[in-house]
């Protein structure tokens, strides 16, 4: 084996440098993107990139104010060894998922545009513009033949909104009082297509492959086993159906456990992506879509996944 390969292998015995090379083997990335993916400080990443660059294993090019890093003069032999070595890196799978999200964010020019408008929507009055109006408009896009499951539905406010359009809505919650109230309210409002069922997120009383769309709206952080809840969502979804999850971005507001009976203090984008991917969902999209202006400044995650046609 050539001495240069041996020297390179010694350099890559440090896990962070190996993770960096594995990522740059898949895409050119900026330091900021590598920070997001690896969840490390810029100084540490820059130091390790400097060592790899000095060894010729990575190269950098300028793009505006940023330096974009990619693979350098890496031999086919070393490249193959690096790829094989990914099995010994515990963080490799999470890095791969985080890379997918980083590349999707980079390409999402529309999101960048709307990020610039964030916070301005409700500051100036325009007659007739409201979130309720937008919600009603989006509801009309739902096929009226769909069966929808609202898991962790609570008293069913969102379920009633969905029932205005869907053929059938199944609202599941583990609180008997919530179910009783939801049934009473649905009956009073004339929603014959809204059915409430008592059950857990990890074991919803719904038949296999029987619903077209599953919602988990601010419910997953109450689940004892979030990955299992997502697997159950996959079980009850028909081939060609979708899952939509709205939940909290990971935070450190510990009081939420007592105030709101939260089991989990939110999730990272990568964690939520992993739950959906491991369950079998495809074409997964995960986004941080909102941030509250008042402390503790909770942020909202939106995740969507598709169950492949069989």
Secondary structure as GFF3:
##gff-version 3
##sequence-region A 1 310
A	DSSP	alpha_helix	3	11	.	.	.	ID=ss1
A	DSSP	alpha_helix	15	24	.	.	.	ID=ss2
A	DSSP	beta_strand	29	30	.	.	.	ID=ss3
A	DSSP	alpha_helix	31	38	.	.	.	ID=ss4
A	DSSP	alpha_helix	42	54	.	.	.	ID=ss5
A	DSSP	beta_strand	58	63	.	.	.	ID=ss6
A	DSSP	beta_strand	66	71	.	.	.	ID=ss7
A	DSSP	alpha_helix	76	85	.	.	.	ID=ss8
A	DSSP	three_ten_helix	86	88	.	.	.	ID=ss9
A	DSSP	alpha_helix	92	107	.	.	.	ID=ss10
A	DSSP	alpha_helix	109	117	.	.	.	ID=ss11
A	DSSP	alpha_helix	131	139	.	.	.	ID=ss12
A	DSSP	beta_strand	147	151	.	.	.	ID=ss13
A	DSSP	alpha_helix	157	163	.	.	.	ID=ss14
A	DSSP	beta_strand	168	173	.	.	.	ID=ss15
A	DSSP	alpha_helix	176	188	.	.	.	ID=ss16
A	DSSP	beta_strand	194	198	.	.	.	ID=ss17
A	DSSP	beta_strand	211	217	.	.	.	ID=ss18
A	DSSP	three_ten_helix	220	222	.	.	.	ID=ss19
A	DSSP	alpha_helix	226	236	.	.	.	ID=ss20
A	DSSP	beta_strand	237	248	.	.	.	ID=ss21
A	DSSP	alpha_helix	256	259	.	.	.	ID=ss22
A	DSSP	alpha_helix	269	279	.	.	.	ID=ss23
A	DSSP	beta_strand	282	291	.	.	.	ID=ss24
A	DSSP	beta_strand	299	306	.	.	.	ID=ss25
###
